[in-house]
């Protein structure tokens, strides 16, 4: 995501009126052809493809990174 934001900054410098950015998924979103082997999102969901386990949510490192980017409005904060 950091590279995406850096590229977005370059487009803004080039005069593009960028009004927002929407991440793909907040909680684990699985690839339909890979099951629960590959996960996307800022929050991990405790489950497998065959076992729902307790379904607890755990923020990933990326969650805290993105939270800080939003709070500081700065990639390097």
mmCIF file of the N, C-alpha and C atoms, coordinates in Angstrom:
data_MODEL
# 
_entry.id   MODEL 
# 
loop_
_atom_site.group_PDB 
_atom_site.id 
_atom_site.type_symbol 
_atom_site.label_atom_id 
_atom_site.label_alt_id 
_atom_site.label_comp_id 
_atom_site.label_asym_id 
_atom_site.label_entity_id 
_atom_site.label_seq_id 
_atom_site.pdbx_PDB_ins_code 
_atom_site.Cartn_x 
_atom_site.Cartn_y 
_atom_site.Cartn_z 
_atom_site.occupancy 
_atom_site.B_iso_or_equiv 
_atom_site.pdbx_formal_charge 
_atom_site.auth_seq_id 
_atom_site.auth_comp_id 
_atom_site.auth_asym_id 
_atom_site.auth_atom_id 
_atom_site.pdbx_PDB_model_num 
ATOM 1   N N  . UNK A 1 1  ? 0.817   -1.186  0.000   1.00 0.00 ? 1  UNK A N  1 
ATOM 2   C CA . UNK A 1 1  ? 0.000   0.000   0.000   1.00 0.00 ? 1  UNK A CA 1 
ATOM 3   C C  . UNK A 1 1  ? 0.862   1.251   0.000   1.00 0.00 ? 1  UNK A C  1 
ATOM 4   N N  . UNK A 1 2  ? 1.993   1.165   0.684   1.00 0.00 ? 2  UNK A N  1 
ATOM 5   C CA . UNK A 1 2  ? 2.848   2.349   0.745   1.00 0.00 ? 2  UNK A CA 1 
ATOM 6   C C  . UNK A 1 2  ? 3.271   2.766   -0.665  1.00 0.00 ? 2  UNK A C  1 
ATOM 7   N N  . UNK A 1 3  ? 3.602   1.798   -1.506  1.00 0.00 ? 3  UNK A N  1 
ATOM 8   C CA . UNK A 1 3  ? 3.980   2.122   -2.898  1.00 0.00 ? 3  UNK A CA 1 
ATOM 9   C C  . UNK A 1 3  ? 2.800   2.708   -3.666  1.00 0.00 ? 3  UNK A C  1 
ATOM 10  N N  . UNK A 1 4  ? 1.601   2.195   -3.407  1.00 0.00 ? 4  UNK A N  1 
ATOM 11  C CA . UNK A 1 4  ? 0.411   2.754   -4.057  1.00 0.00 ? 4  UNK A CA 1 
ATOM 12  C C  . UNK A 1 4  ? 0.227   4.219   -3.663  1.00 0.00 ? 4  UNK A C  1 
ATOM 13  N N  . UNK A 1 5  ? 0.408   4.513   -2.372  1.00 0.00 ? 5  UNK A N  1 
ATOM 14  C CA . UNK A 1 5  ? 0.269   5.892   -1.901  1.00 0.00 ? 5  UNK A CA 1 
ATOM 15  C C  . UNK A 1 5  ? 1.350   6.787   -2.495  1.00 0.00 ? 5  UNK A C  1 
ATOM 16  N N  . UNK A 1 6  ? 2.550   6.244   -2.606  1.00 0.00 ? 6  UNK A N  1 
ATOM 17  C CA . UNK A 1 6  ? 3.631   7.036   -3.207  1.00 0.00 ? 6  UNK A CA 1 
ATOM 18  C C  . UNK A 1 6  ? 3.294   7.370   -4.658  1.00 0.00 ? 6  UNK A C  1 
ATOM 19  N N  . UNK A 1 7  ? 2.780   6.410   -5.391  1.00 0.00 ? 7  UNK A N  1 
ATOM 20  C CA . UNK A 1 7  ? 2.395   6.645   -6.782  1.00 0.00 ? 7  UNK A CA 1 
ATOM 21  C C  . UNK A 1 7  ? 1.229   7.623   -6.868  1.00 0.00 ? 7  UNK A C  1 
ATOM 22  N N  . UNK A 1 8  ? 0.288   7.511   -5.939  1.00 0.00 ? 8  UNK A N  1 
ATOM 23  C CA . UNK A 1 8  ? -0.832  8.454   -5.908  1.00 0.00 ? 8  UNK A CA 1 
ATOM 24  C C  . UNK A 1 8  ? -0.314  9.873   -5.685  1.00 0.00 ? 8  UNK A C  1 
ATOM 25  N N  . UNK A 1 9  ? 0.680   10.011  -4.809  1.00 0.00 ? 9  UNK A N  1 
ATOM 26  C CA . UNK A 1 9  ? 1.286   11.328  -4.579  1.00 0.00 ? 9  UNK A CA 1 
ATOM 27  C C  . UNK A 1 9  ? 1.917   11.894  -5.834  1.00 0.00 ? 9  UNK A C  1 
ATOM 28  N N  . UNK A 1 10 ? 2.555   11.031  -6.607  1.00 0.00 ? 10 UNK A N  1 
ATOM 29  C CA . UNK A 1 10 ? 3.157   11.489  -7.870  1.00 0.00 ? 10 UNK A CA 1 
ATOM 30  C C  . UNK A 1 10 ? 2.089   11.953  -8.854  1.00 0.00 ? 10 UNK A C  1 
ATOM 31  N N  . UNK A 1 11 ? 0.963   11.249  -8.897  1.00 0.00 ? 11 UNK A N  1 
ATOM 32  C CA . UNK A 1 11 ? -0.102  11.672  -9.819  1.00 0.00 ? 11 UNK A CA 1 
ATOM 33  C C  . UNK A 1 11 ? -0.693  13.010  -9.389  1.00 0.00 ? 11 UNK A C  1 
ATOM 34  N N  . UNK A 1 12 ? -0.774  13.224  -8.081  1.00 0.00 ? 12 UNK A N  1 
ATOM 35  C CA . UNK A 1 12 ? -1.265  14.520  -7.580  1.00 0.00 ? 12 UNK A CA 1 
ATOM 36  C C  . UNK A 1 12 ? -0.308  15.630  -7.988  1.00 0.00 ? 12 UNK A C  1 
ATOM 37  N N  . UNK A 1 13 ? 0.994   15.348  -7.889  1.00 0.00 ? 13 UNK A N  1 
ATOM 38  C CA . UNK A 1 13 ? 1.991   16.333  -8.316  1.00 0.00 ? 13 UNK A CA 1 
ATOM 39  C C  . UNK A 1 13 ? 1.870   16.635  -9.808  1.00 0.00 ? 13 UNK A C  1 
ATOM 40  N N  . UNK A 1 14 ? 1.405   15.639  -10.567 1.00 0.00 ? 14 UNK A N  1 
ATOM 41  C CA . UNK A 1 14 ? 1.213   15.824  -12.009 1.00 0.00 ? 14 UNK A CA 1 
ATOM 42  C C  . UNK A 1 14 ? -0.097  16.520  -12.352 1.00 0.00 ? 14 UNK A C  1 
ATOM 43  N N  . UNK A 1 15 ? -0.889  16.840  -11.332 1.00 0.00 ? 15 UNK A N  1 
ATOM 44  C CA . UNK A 1 15 ? -2.115  17.585  -11.569 1.00 0.00 ? 15 UNK A CA 1 
ATOM 45  C C  . UNK A 1 15 ? -3.401  16.790  -11.506 1.00 0.00 ? 15 UNK A C  1 
ATOM 46  N N  . UNK A 1 16 ? -3.311  15.498  -11.194 1.00 0.00 ? 16 UNK A N  1 
ATOM 47  C CA . UNK A 1 16 ? -4.526  14.692  -11.085 1.00 0.00 ? 16 UNK A CA 1 
ATOM 48  C C  . UNK A 1 16 ? -5.255  15.054  -9.794  1.00 0.00 ? 16 UNK A C  1 
ATOM 49  N N  . UNK A 1 17 ? -6.571  15.246  -9.889  1.00 0.00 ? 17 UNK A N  1 
ATOM 50  C CA . UNK A 1 17 ? -7.368  15.553  -8.706  1.00 0.00 ? 17 UNK A CA 1 
ATOM 51  C C  . UNK A 1 17 ? -7.832  14.244  -8.078  1.00 0.00 ? 17 UNK A C  1 
ATOM 52  N N  . UNK A 1 18 ? -7.015  13.714  -7.193  1.00 0.00 ? 18 UNK A N  1 
ATOM 53  C CA . UNK A 1 18 ? -7.320  12.455  -6.510  1.00 0.00 ? 18 UNK A CA 1 
ATOM 54  C C  . UNK A 1 18 ? -8.143  12.771  -5.267  1.00 0.00 ? 18 UNK A C  1 
ATOM 55  N N  . UNK A 1 19 ? -9.327  12.190  -5.166  1.00 0.00 ? 19 UNK A N  1 
ATOM 56  C CA . UNK A 1 19 ? -10.211 12.555  -4.059  1.00 0.00 ? 19 UNK A CA 1 
ATOM 57  C C  . UNK A 1 19 ? -10.279 11.477  -2.971  1.00 0.00 ? 19 UNK A C  1 
ATOM 58  N N  . UNK A 1 20 ? -9.647  10.331  -3.178  1.00 0.00 ? 20 UNK A N  1 
ATOM 59  C CA . UNK A 1 20 ? -9.695  9.318   -2.135  1.00 0.00 ? 20 UNK A CA 1 
ATOM 60  C C  . UNK A 1 20 ? -9.006  8.033   -2.548  1.00 0.00 ? 20 UNK A C  1 
ATOM 61  N N  . UNK A 1 21 ? -8.895  7.145   -1.582  1.00 0.00 ? 21 UNK A N  1 
ATOM 62  C CA . UNK A 1 21 ? -8.307  5.829   -1.807  1.00 0.00 ? 21 UNK A CA 1 
ATOM 63  C C  . UNK A 1 21 ? -9.068  4.842   -0.945  1.00 0.00 ? 21 UNK A C  1 
ATOM 64  N N  . UNK A 1 22 ? -9.456  3.721   -1.508  1.00 0.00 ? 22 UNK A N  1 
ATOM 65  C CA . UNK A 1 22 ? -10.203 2.717   -0.770  1.00 0.00 ? 22 UNK A CA 1 
ATOM 66  C C  . UNK A 1 22 ? -9.426  1.399   -0.782  1.00 0.00 ? 22 UNK A C  1 
ATOM 67  N N  . UNK A 1 23 ? -8.969  0.931   0.392   1.00 0.00 ? 23 UNK A N  1 
ATOM 68  C CA . UNK A 1 23 ? -8.273  -0.355  0.440   1.00 0.00 ? 23 UNK A CA 1 
ATOM 69  C C  . UNK A 1 23 ? -9.196  -1.493  0.010   1.00 0.00 ? 23 UNK A C  1 
ATOM 70  N N  . UNK A 1 24 ? -8.605  -2.591  -0.421  1.00 0.00 ? 24 UNK A N  1 
ATOM 71  C CA . UNK A 1 24 ? -9.376  -3.718  -0.933  1.00 0.00 ? 24 UNK A CA 1 
ATOM 72  C C  . UNK A 1 24 ? -10.288 -4.309  0.137   1.00 0.00 ? 24 UNK A C  1 
ATOM 73  N N  . UNK A 1 25 ? -9.763  -4.541  1.348   1.00 0.00 ? 25 UNK A N  1 
ATOM 74  C CA . UNK A 1 25 ? -10.585 -5.179  2.368   1.00 0.00 ? 25 UNK A CA 1 
ATOM 75  C C  . UNK A 1 25 ? -10.067 -4.855  3.763   1.00 0.00 ? 25 UNK A C  1 
ATOM 76  N N  . UNK A 1 26 ? -10.979 -4.622  4.683   1.00 0.00 ? 26 UNK A N  1 
ATOM 77  C CA . UNK A 1 26 ? -10.598 -4.345  6.068   1.00 0.00 ? 26 UNK A CA 1 
ATOM 78  C C  . UNK A 1 26 ? -10.253 -5.640  6.808   1.00 0.00 ? 26 UNK A C  1 
ATOM 79  N N  . UNK A 1 27 ? -11.137 -6.645  6.734   1.00 0.00 ? 27 UNK A N  1 
ATOM 80  C CA . UNK A 1 27 ? -10.849 -7.924  7.376   1.00 0.00 ? 27 UNK A CA 1 
ATOM 81  C C  . UNK A 1 27 ? -10.457 -8.930  6.314   1.00 0.00 ? 27 UNK A C  1 
ATOM 82  N N  . UNK A 1 28 ? -9.947  -10.073 6.775   1.00 0.00 ? 28 UNK A N  1 
ATOM 83  C CA . UNK A 1 28 ? -9.490  -11.100 5.844   1.00 0.00 ? 28 UNK A CA 1 
ATOM 84  C C  . UNK A 1 28 ? -10.495 -11.352 4.733   1.00 0.00 ? 28 UNK A C  1 
ATOM 85  N N  . UNK A 1 29 ? -10.014 -11.206 3.550   1.00 0.00 ? 29 UNK A N  1 
ATOM 86  C CA . UNK A 1 29 ? -10.792 -11.521 2.355   1.00 0.00 ? 29 UNK A CA 1 
ATOM 87  C C  . UNK A 1 29 ? -9.981  -12.576 1.629   1.00 0.00 ? 29 UNK A C  1 
ATOM 88  N N  . UNK A 1 30 ? -10.597 -13.663 1.314   1.00 0.00 ? 30 UNK A N  1 
ATOM 89  C CA . UNK A 1 30 ? -9.839  -14.756 0.724   1.00 0.00 ? 30 UNK A CA 1 
ATOM 90  C C  . UNK A 1 30 ? -9.992  -14.765 -0.783  1.00 0.00 ? 30 UNK A C  1 
ATOM 91  N N  . UNK A 1 31 ? -8.963  -15.249 -1.412  1.00 0.00 ? 31 UNK A N  1 
ATOM 92  C CA . UNK A 1 31 ? -9.006  -15.436 -2.852  1.00 0.00 ? 31 UNK A CA 1 
ATOM 93  C C  . UNK A 1 31 ? -9.831  -16.683 -3.130  1.00 0.00 ? 31 UNK A C  1 
ATOM 94  N N  . UNK A 1 32 ? -10.812 -16.572 -4.004  1.00 0.00 ? 32 UNK A N  1 
ATOM 95  C CA . UNK A 1 32 ? -11.730 -17.691 -4.216  1.00 0.00 ? 32 UNK A CA 1 
ATOM 96  C C  . UNK A 1 32 ? -11.033 -18.933 -4.755  1.00 0.00 ? 32 UNK A C  1 
ATOM 97  N N  . UNK A 1 33 ? -9.951  -18.764 -5.472  1.00 0.00 ? 33 UNK A N  1 
ATOM 98  C CA . UNK A 1 33 ? -9.273  -19.937 -6.013  1.00 0.00 ? 33 UNK A CA 1 
ATOM 99  C C  . UNK A 1 33 ? -8.162  -20.453 -5.101  1.00 0.00 ? 33 UNK A C  1 
ATOM 100 N N  . UNK A 1 34 ? -7.893  -19.756 -3.984  1.00 0.00 ? 34 UNK A N  1 
ATOM 101 C CA . UNK A 1 34 ? -6.842  -20.214 -3.077  1.00 0.00 ? 34 UNK A CA 1 
ATOM 102 C C  . UNK A 1 34 ? -7.368  -20.521 -1.678  1.00 0.00 ? 34 UNK A C  1 
ATOM 103 N N  . UNK A 1 35 ? -8.661  -20.418 -1.447  1.00 0.00 ? 35 UNK A N  1 
ATOM 104 C CA . UNK A 1 35 ? -9.210  -20.687 -0.125  1.00 0.00 ? 35 UNK A CA 1 
ATOM 105 C C  . UNK A 1 35 ? -8.610  -19.773 0.921   1.00 0.00 ? 35 UNK A C  1 
ATOM 106 N N  . UNK A 1 36 ? -8.361  -20.302 2.104   1.00 0.00 ? 36 UNK A N  1 
ATOM 107 C CA . UNK A 1 36 ? -7.835  -19.488 3.193   1.00 0.00 ? 36 UNK A CA 1 
ATOM 108 C C  . UNK A 1 36 ? -6.314  -19.517 3.254   1.00 0.00 ? 36 UNK A C  1 
ATOM 109 N N  . UNK A 1 37 ? -5.664  -19.960 2.202   1.00 0.00 ? 37 UNK A N  1 
ATOM 110 C CA . UNK A 1 37 ? -4.202  -19.980 2.188   1.00 0.00 ? 37 UNK A CA 1 
ATOM 111 C C  . UNK A 1 37 ? -3.629  -18.579 2.041   1.00 0.00 ? 37 UNK A C  1 
ATOM 112 N N  . UNK A 1 38 ? -4.245  -17.748 1.248   1.00 0.00 ? 38 UNK A N  1 
ATOM 113 C CA . UNK A 1 38 ? -3.787  -16.378 1.051   1.00 0.00 ? 38 UNK A CA 1 
ATOM 114 C C  . UNK A 1 38 ? -4.867  -15.452 1.572   1.00 0.00 ? 38 UNK A C  1 
ATOM 115 N N  . UNK A 1 39 ? -4.479  -14.533 2.461   1.00 0.00 ? 39 UNK A N  1 
ATOM 116 C CA . UNK A 1 39 ? -5.448  -13.630 3.073   1.00 0.00 ? 39 UNK A CA 1 
ATOM 117 C C  . UNK A 1 39 ? -5.070  -12.190 2.783   1.00 0.00 ? 39 UNK A C  1 
ATOM 118 N N  . UNK A 1 40 ? -6.092  -11.371 2.659   1.00 0.00 ? 40 UNK A N  1 
ATOM 119 C CA . UNK A 1 40 ? -5.907  -9.949  2.436   1.00 0.00 ? 40 UNK A CA 1 
ATOM 120 C C  . UNK A 1 40 ? -6.660  -9.218  3.542   1.00 0.00 ? 40 UNK A C  1 
ATOM 121 N N  . UNK A 1 41 ? -6.235  -8.040  3.860   1.00 0.00 ? 41 UNK A N  1 
ATOM 122 C CA . UNK A 1 41 ? -6.964  -7.251  4.844   1.00 0.00 ? 41 UNK A CA 1 
ATOM 123 C C  . UNK A 1 41 ? -6.082  -6.807  5.990   1.00 0.00 ? 41 UNK A C  1 
ATOM 124 N N  . UNK A 1 42 ? -6.614  -5.917  6.792   1.00 0.00 ? 42 UNK A N  1 
ATOM 125 C CA . UNK A 1 42 ? -5.896  -5.364  7.934   1.00 0.00 ? 42 UNK A CA 1 
ATOM 126 C C  . UNK A 1 42 ? -6.136  -6.160  9.212   1.00 0.00 ? 42 UNK A C  1 
ATOM 127 N N  . UNK A 1 43 ? -7.161  -7.001  9.218   1.00 0.00 ? 43 UNK A N  1 
ATOM 128 C CA . UNK A 1 43 ? -7.537  -7.738  10.418  1.00 0.00 ? 43 UNK A CA 1 
ATOM 129 C C  . UNK A 1 43 ? -7.616  -9.230  10.095  1.00 0.00 ? 43 UNK A C  1 
ATOM 130 N N  . UNK A 1 44 ? -6.897  -10.024 10.880  1.00 0.00 ? 44 UNK A N  1 
ATOM 131 C CA . UNK A 1 44 ? -6.877  -11.473 10.732  1.00 0.00 ? 44 UNK A CA 1 
ATOM 132 C C  . UNK A 1 44 ? -8.112  -12.066 11.394  1.00 0.00 ? 44 UNK A C  1 
ATOM 133 N N  . UNK A 1 45 ? -8.758  -13.019 10.731  1.00 0.00 ? 45 UNK A N  1 
ATOM 134 C CA . UNK A 1 45 ? -9.896  -13.734 11.304  1.00 0.00 ? 45 UNK A CA 1 
ATOM 135 C C  . UNK A 1 45 ? -9.437  -15.156 11.615  1.00 0.00 ? 45 UNK A C  1 
ATOM 136 N N  . UNK A 1 46 ? -9.596  -15.564 12.876  1.00 0.00 ? 46 UNK A N  1 
ATOM 137 C CA . UNK A 1 46 ? -9.123  -16.866 13.325  1.00 0.00 ? 46 UNK A CA 1 
ATOM 138 C C  . UNK A 1 46 ? -10.065 -17.973 12.861  1.00 0.00 ? 46 UNK A C  1 
ATOM 139 N N  . UNK A 1 47 ? -9.750  -18.530 11.705  1.00 0.00 ? 47 UNK A N  1 
ATOM 140 C CA . UNK A 1 47 ? -10.504 -19.645 11.136  1.00 0.00 ? 47 UNK A CA 1 
ATOM 141 C C  . UNK A 1 47 ? -9.674  -20.281 10.029  1.00 0.00 ? 47 UNK A C  1 
ATOM 142 N N  . UNK A 1 48 ? -10.072 -21.431 9.618   1.00 0.00 ? 48 UNK A N  1 
ATOM 143 C CA . UNK A 1 48 ? -9.475  -22.070 8.452   1.00 0.00 ? 48 UNK A CA 1 
ATOM 144 C C  . UNK A 1 48 ? -10.590 -22.323 7.448   1.00 0.00 ? 48 UNK A C  1 
ATOM 145 N N  . UNK A 1 49 ? -10.226 -22.931 6.358   1.00 0.00 ? 49 UNK A N  1 
ATOM 146 C CA . UNK A 1 49 ? -11.229 -23.218 5.335   1.00 0.00 ? 49 UNK A CA 1 
ATOM 147 C C  . UNK A 1 49 ? -12.255 -24.241 5.818   1.00 0.00 ? 49 UNK A C  1 
ATOM 148 N N  . UNK A 1 50 ? -11.829 -25.139 6.698   1.00 0.00 ? 50 UNK A N  1 
ATOM 149 C CA . UNK A 1 50 ? -12.722 -26.204 7.151   1.00 0.00 ? 50 UNK A CA 1 
ATOM 150 C C  . UNK A 1 50 ? -13.162 -26.068 8.608   1.00 0.00 ? 50 UNK A C  1 
ATOM 151 N N  . UNK A 1 51 ? -12.554 -25.151 9.366   1.00 0.00 ? 51 UNK A N  1 
ATOM 152 C CA . UNK A 1 51 ? -12.868 -25.008 10.793  1.00 0.00 ? 51 UNK A CA 1 
ATOM 153 C C  . UNK A 1 51 ? -13.067 -23.532 11.125  1.00 0.00 ? 51 UNK A C  1 
ATOM 154 N N  . UNK A 1 52 ? -14.251 -23.190 11.610  1.00 0.00 ? 52 UNK A N  1 
ATOM 155 C CA . UNK A 1 52 ? -14.540 -21.796 11.944  1.00 0.00 ? 52 UNK A CA 1 
ATOM 156 C C  . UNK A 1 52 ? -13.822 -21.328 13.200  1.00 0.00 ? 52 UNK A C  1 
ATOM 157 N N  . UNK A 1 53 ? -13.267 -22.247 13.991  1.00 0.00 ? 53 UNK A N  1 
ATOM 158 C CA . UNK A 1 53 ? -12.563 -21.917 15.241  1.00 0.00 ? 53 UNK A CA 1 
ATOM 159 C C  . UNK A 1 53 ? -13.395 -20.936 16.057  1.00 0.00 ? 53 UNK A C  1 
ATOM 160 N N  . UNK A 1 54 ? -12.767 -19.883 16.601  1.00 0.00 ? 54 UNK A N  1 
ATOM 161 C CA . UNK A 1 54 ? -13.540 -18.936 17.418  1.00 0.00 ? 54 UNK A CA 1 
ATOM 162 C C  . UNK A 1 54 ? -13.884 -17.647 16.661  1.00 0.00 ? 54 UNK A C  1 
ATOM 163 N N  . UNK A 1 55 ? -13.402 -17.516 15.437  1.00 0.00 ? 55 UNK A N  1 
ATOM 164 C CA . UNK A 1 55 ? -13.698 -16.368 14.574  1.00 0.00 ? 55 UNK A CA 1 
ATOM 165 C C  . UNK A 1 55 ? -13.255 -15.024 15.173  1.00 0.00 ? 55 UNK A C  1 
ATOM 166 N N  . UNK A 1 56 ? -12.345 -15.043 16.144  1.00 0.00 ? 56 UNK A N  1 
ATOM 167 C CA . UNK A 1 56 ? -11.851 -13.790 16.724  1.00 0.00 ? 56 UNK A CA 1 
ATOM 168 C C  . UNK A 1 56 ? -11.084 -13.003 15.674  1.00 0.00 ? 56 UNK A C  1 
ATOM 169 N N  . UNK A 1 57 ? -11.105 -11.700 15.832  1.00 0.00 ? 57 UNK A N  1 
ATOM 170 C CA . UNK A 1 57 ? -10.390 -10.803 14.921  1.00 0.00 ? 57 UNK A CA 1 
ATOM 171 C C  . UNK A 1 57 ? -9.162  -10.256 15.621  1.00 0.00 ? 57 UNK A C  1 
ATOM 172 N N  . UNK A 1 58 ? -8.044  -10.215 14.875  1.00 0.00 ? 58 UNK A N  1 
ATOM 173 C CA . UNK A 1 58 ? -6.789  -9.706  15.404  1.00 0.00 ? 58 UNK A CA 1 
ATOM 174 C C  . UNK A 1 58 ? -6.197  -8.700  14.422  1.00 0.00 ? 58 UNK A C  1 
ATOM 175 N N  . UNK A 1 59 ? -5.985  -7.468  14.859  1.00 0.00 ? 59 UNK A N  1 
ATOM 176 C CA . UNK A 1 59 ? -5.370  -6.486  13.959  1.00 0.00 ? 59 UNK A CA 1 
ATOM 177 C C  . UNK A 1 59 ? -3.955  -6.933  13.559  1.00 0.00 ? 59 UNK A C  1 
ATOM 178 N N  . UNK A 1 60 ? -3.656  -6.811  12.279  1.00 0.00 ? 60 UNK A N  1 
ATOM 179 C CA . UNK A 1 60 ? -2.316  -7.122  11.766  1.00 0.00 ? 60 UNK A CA 1 
ATOM 180 C C  . UNK A 1 60 ? -1.441  -5.874  11.875  1.00 0.00 ? 60 UNK A C  1 
ATOM 181 N N  . UNK A 1 61 ? -0.142  -6.042  11.646  1.00 0.00 ? 61 UNK A N  1 
ATOM 182 C CA . UNK A 1 61 ? 0.772   -4.897  11.660  1.00 0.00 ? 61 UNK A CA 1 
ATOM 183 C C  . UNK A 1 61 ? 0.311   -3.828  10.683  1.00 0.00 ? 61 UNK A C  1 
ATOM 184 N N  . UNK A 1 62 ? -0.228  -4.258  9.541   1.00 0.00 ? 62 UNK A N  1 
ATOM 185 C CA . UNK A 1 62 ? -0.691  -3.302  8.533   1.00 0.00 ? 62 UNK A CA 1 
ATOM 186 C C  . UNK A 1 62 ? -1.843  -2.444  9.058   1.00 0.00 ? 62 UNK A C  1 
ATOM 187 N N  . UNK A 1 63 ? -2.642  -2.974  9.963   1.00 0.00 ? 63 UNK A N  1 
ATOM 188 C CA . UNK A 1 63 ? -3.730  -2.214  10.577  1.00 0.00 ? 63 UNK A CA 1 
ATOM 189 C C  . UNK A 1 63 ? -3.175  -0.987  11.293  1.00 0.00 ? 63 UNK A C  1 
ATOM 190 N N  . UNK A 1 64 ? -2.154  -1.229  12.120  1.00 0.00 ? 64 UNK A N  1 
ATOM 191 C CA . UNK A 1 64 ? -1.573  -0.134  12.897  1.00 0.00 ? 64 UNK A CA 1 
ATOM 192 C C  . UNK A 1 64 ? -0.812  0.843   11.999  1.00 0.00 ? 64 UNK A C  1 
ATOM 193 N N  . UNK A 1 65 ? -0.165  0.320   10.965  1.00 0.00 ? 65 UNK A N  1 
ATOM 194 C CA . UNK A 1 65 ? 0.531   1.189   10.008  1.00 0.00 ? 65 UNK A CA 1 
ATOM 195 C C  . UNK A 1 65 ? -0.479  2.119   9.328   1.00 0.00 ? 65 UNK A C  1 
ATOM 196 N N  . UNK A 1 66 ? -1.577  1.561   8.827   1.00 0.00 ? 66 UNK A N  1 
ATOM 197 C CA . UNK A 1 66 ? -2.581  2.354   8.123   1.00 0.00 ? 66 UNK A CA 1 
ATOM 198 C C  . UNK A 1 66 ? -3.263  3.335   9.066   1.00 0.00 ? 66 UNK A C  1 
ATOM 199 N N  . UNK A 1 67 ? -3.520  2.901   10.292  1.00 0.00 ? 67 UNK A N  1 
ATOM 200 C CA . UNK A 1 67 ? -4.108  3.781   11.295  1.00 0.00 ? 67 UNK A CA 1 
ATOM 201 C C  . UNK A 1 67 ? -3.219  5.011   11.509  1.00 0.00 ? 67 UNK A C  1 
ATOM 202 N N  . UNK A 1 68 ? -1.912  4.808   11.566  1.00 0.00 ? 68 UNK A N  1 
ATOM 203 C CA . UNK A 1 68 ? -0.973  5.909   11.753  1.00 0.00 ? 68 UNK A CA 1 
ATOM 204 C C  . UNK A 1 68 ? -0.902  6.807   10.522  1.00 0.00 ? 68 UNK A C  1 
ATOM 205 N N  . UNK A 1 69 ? -0.927  6.212   9.334   1.00 0.00 ? 69 UNK A N  1 
ATOM 206 C CA . UNK A 1 69 ? -0.927  7.005   8.092   1.00 0.00 ? 69 UNK A CA 1 
ATOM 207 C C  . UNK A 1 69 ? -2.136  7.929   8.078   1.00 0.00 ? 69 UNK A C  1 
ATOM 208 N N  . UNK A 1 70 ? -3.300  7.409   8.450   1.00 0.00 ? 70 UNK A N  1 
ATOM 209 C CA . UNK A 1 70 ? -4.527  8.214   8.460   1.00 0.00 ? 70 UNK A CA 1 
ATOM 210 C C  . UNK A 1 70 ? -4.415  9.320   9.520   1.00 0.00 ? 70 UNK A C  1 
ATOM 211 N N  . UNK A 1 71 ? -3.979  8.968   10.716  1.00 0.00 ? 71 UNK A N  1 
ATOM 212 C CA . UNK A 1 71 ? -3.917  9.939   11.805  1.00 0.00 ? 71 UNK A CA 1 
ATOM 213 C C  . UNK A 1 71 ? -2.934  11.061  11.511  1.00 0.00 ? 71 UNK A C  1 
ATOM 214 N N  . UNK A 1 72 ? -1.792  10.734  10.902  1.00 0.00 ? 72 UNK A N  1 
ATOM 215 C CA . UNK A 1 72 ? -0.746  11.723  10.640  1.00 0.00 ? 72 UNK A CA 1 
ATOM 216 C C  . UNK A 1 72 ? -0.852  12.339  9.245   1.00 0.00 ? 72 UNK A C  1 
ATOM 217 N N  . UNK A 1 73 ? -1.673  11.710  8.377   1.00 0.00 ? 73 UNK A N  1 
ATOM 218 C CA . UNK A 1 73 ? -1.763  12.139  6.975   1.00 0.00 ? 73 UNK A CA 1 
ATOM 219 C C  . UNK A 1 73 ? -0.372  12.179  6.344   1.00 0.00 ? 73 UNK A C  1 
ATOM 220 N N  . UNK A 1 74 ? 0.407   11.143  6.639   1.00 0.00 ? 74 UNK A N  1 
ATOM 221 C CA . UNK A 1 74 ? 1.802   11.092  6.193   1.00 0.00 ? 74 UNK A CA 1 
ATOM 222 C C  . UNK A 1 74 ? 2.289   9.656   6.165   1.00 0.00 ? 74 UNK A C  1 
ATOM 223 N N  . UNK A 1 75 ? 2.858   9.224   5.057   1.00 0.00 ? 75 UNK A N  1 
ATOM 224 C CA . UNK A 1 75 ? 3.376   7.865   4.938   1.00 0.00 ? 75 UNK A CA 1 
ATOM 225 C C  . UNK A 1 75 ? 4.560   7.613   5.848   1.00 0.00 ? 75 UNK A C  1 
ATOM 226 N N  . UNK A 1 76 ? 5.319   8.633   6.171   1.00 0.00 ? 76 UNK A N  1 
ATOM 227 C CA . UNK A 1 76 ? 6.558   8.446   6.944   1.00 0.00 ? 76 UNK A CA 1 
ATOM 228 C C  . UNK A 1 76 ? 6.375   8.714   8.427   1.00 0.00 ? 76 UNK A C  1 
ATOM 229 N N  . UNK A 1 77 ? 5.164   8.922   8.861   1.00 0.00 ? 77 UNK A N  1 
ATOM 230 C CA . UNK A 1 77 ? 4.929   9.261   10.275  1.00 0.00 ? 77 UNK A CA 1 
ATOM 231 C C  . UNK A 1 77 ? 5.173   8.054   11.171  1.00 0.00 ? 77 UNK A C  1 
# 
